[in-house]
Amino acid sequence: MGNVQVIQSKPASDGAGVKINRISRMSDVALLDPFLMIDEIHSTEADDYLEGFPSHPHRGFETITVMLAGKMRHRDHLGNNGVIEAGGGQWMTTGRGVIHSEIPEQDEGLLHGFQVWLNLPSEEKMQCASYQDLNADQWVEKQVNGVVVRGIGGVLGVDEQRLEAPVIRDTTQASVYTLHASKATRVTVSHPDNQKFLVYVYAGEVNVESTSISRGAMALVSGDQLFEMGMKEGAGVLILSGKPLEEPVVQYGPFVMNTMEEVNQAVVDYRNNNLV
């Protein structure tokens, strides 16, 4: 059985005042490693999200966007322009630099989704920026014991089923999946290589290794390659798994590097229009 630690998300705002729930442990990066941050947007009030995230830079990590409801338009310096719709997502490598914006493509209704920051190892931080948009029908999806399992990246085991999603990362072995229960049920979640899972509850209530977790909280499960989870009817979770990089992490706003000197260089490059 794995060890379970519960972490509560905290209200925050980002971009042009977008209200979010955030889990970030920059003060203890080893806790989430190789992940850096989980942001959840969940609101039916347009004033909470309408202005979105105007043009801003990044360097040194990857962002994974998961849309459960609503639409988000992406634009970047590479000339990419598209809409991430409900059930879809995006996996972006910021690498040496990307300048982009993310603006809701709606002015009313429910907007619900996640953005996850995934660290890059030092030798991959300065690669060229790239991204993949994955529509709903491009995700891997299976029904397992009353649970809809969907994945954008990596591998995951649910009971006796092994799923492999479209995006594979050899270094971090990152897996990003959602599970939604249509009935009260219990499943075993596993990863063939990793011994750390982040289980964020976005709907209802679940029971992770006998620990009750409610909406807005996350269970950090470590020390084993599998865990058991009971799900109430209607419960939904975002599950992340990855191999820790165990490298120094220095963050300054949108830049995540290994040293302060590298962060300072990113700031200089951005000011000199030489980030990308």
C-alpha positions as a Python dict, from the first residue, in 0.01 Angstrom:
ca = {
    (1, 'M'): (0, 0, 0),
    (2, 'G'): (120, 350, -82),
    (3, 'N'): (152, 644, 154),
    (4, 'V'): (-123, 906, 117),
    (5, 'Q'): (-87, 1278, 181),
    (6, 'V'): (-379, 1516, 126),
    (7, 'I'): (-314, 1861, -23),
    (8, 'Q'): (-593, 2119, -49),
    (9, 'S'): (-611, 2350, -348),
    (10, 'K'): (-618, 2722, -279),
    (11, 'P'): (-815, 3000, -451),
    (12, 'A'): (-596, 3217, -672),
    (13, 'S'): (-609, 3434, -982),
    (14, 'D'): (-390, 3450, -1289),
    (15, 'G'): (-380, 3606, -1632),
    (16, 'A'): (-629, 3892, -1655),
    (17, 'G'): (-793, 3810, -1324),
    (18, 'V'): (-908, 3455, -1401),
    (19, 'K'): (-1026, 3280, -1084),
    (20, 'I'): (-866, 2940, -1035),
    (21, 'N'): (-798, 2670, -778),
    (22, 'R'): (-424, 2602, -756),
    (23, 'I'): (-195, 2336, -619),
    (24, 'S'): (170, 2442, -630),
    (25, 'R'): (453, 2341, -399),
    (26, 'M'): (746, 2546, -525),
    (27, 'S'): (866, 2559, -164),
    (28, 'D'): (896, 2179, -174),
    (29, 'V'): (936, 2084, -540),
    (30, 'A'): (1030, 1725, -454),
    (31, 'L'): (672, 1671, -339),
    (32, 'L'): (518, 1702, -689),
    (33, 'D'): (830, 1629, -898),
    (34, 'P'): (826, 1605, -1201),
    (35, 'F'): (506, 1814, -1191),
    (36, 'L'): (519, 2176, -1083),
    (37, 'M'): (162, 2303, -1059),
    (38, 'I'): (-202, 2212, -1115),
    (39, 'D'): (-452, 2488, -1196),
    (40, 'E'): (-826, 2423, -1218),
    (41, 'I'): (-1076, 2663, -1375),
    (42, 'H'): (-1435, 2587, -1274),
    (43, 'S'): (-1700, 2856, -1305),
    (44, 'T'): (-2031, 2939, -1471),
    (45, 'E'): (-1972, 3312, -1411),
    (46, 'A'): (-1820, 3476, -1718),
    (47, 'D'): (-1660, 3750, -1507),
    (48, 'D'): (-1445, 3481, -1345),
    (49, 'Y'): (-1276, 3380, -1671),
    (50, 'L'): (-1376, 3595, -1968),
    (51, 'E'): (-1053, 3796, -2003),
    (52, 'G'): (-844, 3479, -2003),
    (53, 'F'): (-466, 3476, -2023),
    (54, 'P'): (-337, 3744, -2262),
    (55, 'S'): (-3, 3706, -2439),
    (56, 'H'): (272, 3587, -2202),
    (57, 'P'): (604, 3399, -2224),
    (58, 'H'): (728, 3064, -2095),
    (59, 'R'): (1059, 2877, -2089),
    (60, 'G'): (1182, 2547, -1949),
    (61, 'F'): (879, 2320, -1899),
    (62, 'E'): (567, 2171, -2057),
    (63, 'T'): (202, 2268, -2015),
    (64, 'I'): (-82, 2018, -2045),
    (65, 'T'): (-431, 2161, -2093),
    (66, 'V'): (-737, 1945, -2024),
    (67, 'M'): (-1083, 2081, -2112),
    (68, 'L'): (-1384, 1920, -1945),
    (69, 'A'): (-1639, 2186, -2042),
    (70, 'G'): (-1624, 2503, -2252),
    (71, 'K'): (-1372, 2623, -2509),
    (72, 'M'): (-1030, 2791, -2499),
    (73, 'R'): (-855, 2958, -2793),
    (74, 'H'): (-476, 2927, -2819),
    (75, 'R'): (-251, 3160, -3017),
    (76, 'D'): (129, 3166, -3015),
    (77, 'H'): (436, 3323, -3176),
    (78, 'L'): (473, 3021, -3407),
    (79, 'G'): (155, 3121, -3586),
    (80, 'N'): (-53, 2846, -3428),
    (81, 'N'): (-417, 2935, -3371),
    (82, 'G'): (-686, 2694, -3261),
    (83, 'V'): (-965, 2615, -3017),
    (84, 'I'): (-939, 2349, -2747),
    (85, 'E'): (-1292, 2217, -2700),
    (86, 'A'): (-1464, 2012, -2430),
    (87, 'G'): (-1313, 1665, -2408),
    (88, 'G'): (-996, 1775, -2584),
    (89, 'G'): (-663, 1907, -2473),
    (90, 'Q'): (-320, 2037, -2562),
    (91, 'W'): (34, 1926, -2478),
    (92, 'M'): (281, 2209, -2526),
    (93, 'T'): (658, 2205, -2488),
    (94, 'T'): (769, 2558, -2410),
    (95, 'G'): (1137, 2466, -2448),
    (96, 'R'): (1364, 2766, -2501),
    (97, 'G'): (1064, 2990, -2535),
    (98, 'V'): (706, 3037, -2642),
    (99, 'I'): (485, 3345, -2629),
    (100, 'H'): (116, 3261, -2634),
    (101, 'S'): (-231, 3355, -2519),
    (102, 'E'): (-524, 3148, -2395),
    (103, 'I'): (-863, 3316, -2418),
    (104, 'P'): (-1202, 3151, -2348),
    (105, 'E'): (-1402, 3109, -2667),
    (106, 'Q'): (-1733, 3178, -2491),
    (107, 'D'): (-1901, 3455, -2298),
    (108, 'E'): (-2137, 3247, -2083),
    (109, 'G'): (-2180, 2901, -1939),
    (110, 'L'): (-1956, 2654, -1762),
    (111, 'L'): (-1581, 2668, -1819),
    (112, 'H'): (-1407, 2374, -1655),
    (113, 'G'): (-1058, 2254, -1719),
    (114, 'F'): (-702, 2215, -1600),
    (115, 'Q'): (-357, 2332, -1685),
    (116, 'V'): (-74, 2121, -1552),
    (117, 'W'): (290, 2232, -1552),
    (118, 'L'): (536, 1948, -1612),
    (119, 'N'): (907, 2010, -1562),
    (120, 'L'): (1167, 1937, -1829),
    (121, 'P'): (1509, 1789, -1748),
    (122, 'S'): (1801, 2028, -1780),
    (123, 'E'): (1919, 1885, -2111),
    (124, 'E'): (1574, 1937, -2269),
    (125, 'K'): (1490, 2286, -2143),
    (126, 'M'): (1632, 2472, -2443),
    (127, 'Q'): (1474, 2265, -2719),
    (128, 'C'): (1251, 2434, -2976),
    (129, 'A'): (893, 2501, -2872),
    (130, 'S'): (622, 2271, -3005),
    (131, 'Y'): (271, 2158, -2926),
    (132, 'Q'): (-1, 1906, -3005),
    (133, 'D'): (-375, 1974, -2999),
    (134, 'L'): (-569, 1655, -2933),
    (135, 'N'): (-943, 1651, -2997),
    (136, 'A'): (-1170, 1435, -2784),
    (137, 'D'): (-1158, 1145, -3031),
    (138, 'Q'): (-777, 1143, -3022),
    (139, 'W'): (-755, 1060, -2651),
    (140, 'V'): (-739, 699, -2541),
    (141, 'E'): (-1070, 600, -2376),
    (142, 'K'): (-1204, 286, -2210),
    (143, 'Q'): (-1494, 188, -1985),
    (144, 'V'): (-1363, -4, -1685),
    (145, 'N'): (-1598, -127, -1410),
    (146, 'G'): (-1835, 168, -1435),
    (147, 'V'): (-1558, 424, -1485),
    (148, 'V'): (-1483, 620, -1801),
    (149, 'V'): (-1102, 636, -1825),
    (150, 'R'): (-954, 892, -2067),
    (151, 'G'): (-590, 981, -2126),
    (152, 'I'): (-395, 1244, -2319),
    (153, 'G'): (-46, 1127, -2223),
    (154, 'G'): (147, 829, -2092),
    (155, 'V'): (34, 486, -1976),
    (156, 'L'): (-194, 384, -1691),
    (157, 'G'): (-343, 63, -1561),
    (158, 'V'): (-702, 52, -1433),
    (159, 'D'): (-796, -290, -1293),
    (160, 'E'): (-680, -535, -1561),
    (161, 'Q'): (-683, -279, -1843),
    (162, 'R'): (-363, -112, -1967),
    (163, 'L'): (-411, 216, -2150),
    (164, 'E'): (-158, 403, -2362),
    (165, 'A'): (-234, 765, -2454),
    (166, 'P'): (-111, 954, -2765),
    (167, 'V'): (165, 1161, -2601),
    (168, 'I'): (461, 964, -2461),
    (169, 'R'): (747, 1124, -2267),
    (170, 'D'): (1043, 891, -2206),
    (171, 'T'): (1227, 1112, -1956),
    (172, 'T'): (947, 1203, -1715),
    (173, 'Q'): (721, 906, -1800),
    (174, 'A'): (435, 1151, -1747),
    (175, 'S'): (79, 1017, -1747),
    (176, 'V'): (-226, 1246, -1752),
    (177, 'Y'): (-571, 1081, -1723),
    (178, 'T'): (-925, 1155, -1607),
    (179, 'L'): (-1155, 901, -1445),
    (180, 'H'): (-1530, 958, -1407),
    (181, 'A'): (-1758, 712, -1228),
    (182, 'S'): (-2111, 642, -1356),
    (183, 'K'): (-2182, 432, -1046),
    (184, 'A'): (-2034, 371, -705),
    (185, 'T'): (-1734, 149, -768),
    (186, 'R'): (-1380, 54, -669),
    (187, 'V'): (-1080, 29, -901),
    (188, 'T'): (-710, -41, -879),
    (189, 'V'): (-487, 218, -1050),
    (190, 'S'): (-131, 129, -1147),
    (191, 'H'): (172, 242, -1342),
    (192, 'P'): (439, -4, -1461),
    (193, 'D'): (734, 223, -1378),
    (194, 'N'): (628, 503, -1143),
    (195, 'Q'): (567, 499, -769),
    (196, 'K'): (402, 839, -737),
    (197, 'F'): (46, 945, -824),
    (198, 'L'): (-131, 1280, -789),
    (199, 'V'): (-508, 1232, -762),
    (200, 'Y'): (-702, 1560, -788),
    (201, 'V'): (-1075, 1533, -718),
    (202, 'Y'): (-1275, 1760, -949),
    (203, 'A'): (-1621, 1616, -875),
    (204, 'G'): (-1778, 1429, -585),
    (205, 'E'): (-1578, 1223, -341),
    (206, 'V'): (-1332, 936, -360),
    (207, 'N'): (-1155, 711, -115),
    (208, 'V'): (-782, 660, -179),
    (209, 'E'): (-627, 378, 23),
    (210, 'S'): (-896, 434, 295),
    (211, 'T'): (-840, 815, 295),
    (212, 'S'): (-1146, 1021, 199),
    (213, 'I'): (-1079, 1299, -54),
    (214, 'S'): (-1342, 1559, -154),
    (215, 'R'): (-1369, 1798, -446),
    (216, 'G'): (-1086, 2053, -463),
    (217, 'A'): (-835, 1837, -278),
    (218, 'M'): (-554, 1615, -404),
    (219, 'A'): (-414, 1289, -275),
    (220, 'L'): (-41, 1239, -318),
    (221, 'V'): (14, 862, -325),
    (222, 'S'): (375, 743, -308),
    (223, 'G'): (581, 434, -237),
    (224, 'D'): (406, 180, -460),
    (225, 'Q'): (319, 122, -825),
    (226, 'L'): (-52, 82, -754),
    (227, 'F'): (-328, 199, -523),
    (228, 'E'): (-695, 127, -466),
    (229, 'M'): (-961, 393, -509),
    (230, 'G'): (-1328, 386, -423),
    (231, 'M'): (-1542, 630, -623),
    (232, 'K'): (-1891, 750, -541),
    (233, 'E'): (-2140, 783, -826),
    (234, 'G'): (-2057, 1097, -1027),
    (235, 'A'): (-1707, 1130, -884),
    (236, 'G'): (-1433, 1256, -1115),
    (237, 'V'): (-1056, 1270, -1074),
    (238, 'L'): (-752, 1392, -1263),
    (239, 'I'): (-468, 1144, -1217),
    (240, 'L'): (-105, 1238, -1284),
    (241, 'S'): (195, 1010, -1258),
    (242, 'G'): (559, 1072, -1340),
    (243, 'K'): (921, 988, -1269),
    (244, 'P'): (1090, 1249, -1045),
    (245, 'L'): (1373, 1440, -1213),
    (246, 'E'): (1546, 1517, -883),
    (247, 'E'): (1704, 1833, -1024),
    (248, 'P'): (1726, 2186, -881),
    (249, 'V'): (1424, 2400, -970),
    (250, 'V'): (1434, 2779, -987),
    (251, 'Q'): (1113, 2953, -1090),
    (252, 'Y'): (1051, 3317, -1166),
    (253, 'G'): (695, 3365, -1290),
    (254, 'P'): (666, 3195, -1629),
    (255, 'F'): (1027, 3070, -1638),
    (256, 'V'): (1134, 2742, -1476),
    (257, 'M'): (1505, 2665, -1494),
    (258, 'N'): (1778, 2496, -1287),
    (259, 'T'): (1973, 2802, -1173),
    (260, 'M'): (1908, 3169, -1102),
    (261, 'E'): (2156, 3259, -1376),
    (262, 'E'): (1944, 3071, -1630),
    (263, 'V'): (1630, 3247, -1508),
    (264, 'N'): (1802, 3586, -1535),
    (265, 'Q'): (1906, 3499, -1890),
    (266, 'A'): (1545, 3411, -1975),
    (267, 'V'): (1431, 3751, -1849),
    (268, 'V'): (1703, 3927, -2052),
    (269, 'D'): (1616, 3723, -2363),
    (270, 'Y'): (1248, 3811, -2328),
    (271, 'R'): (1319, 4182, -2284),
    (272, 'N'): (1547, 4173, -2591),
    (273, 'N'): (1291, 3981, -2800),
    (274, 'N'): (1528, 3686, -2808),
    (275, 'L'): (1336, 3440, -2594),
    (276, 'V'): (1231, 3214, -2880),
}
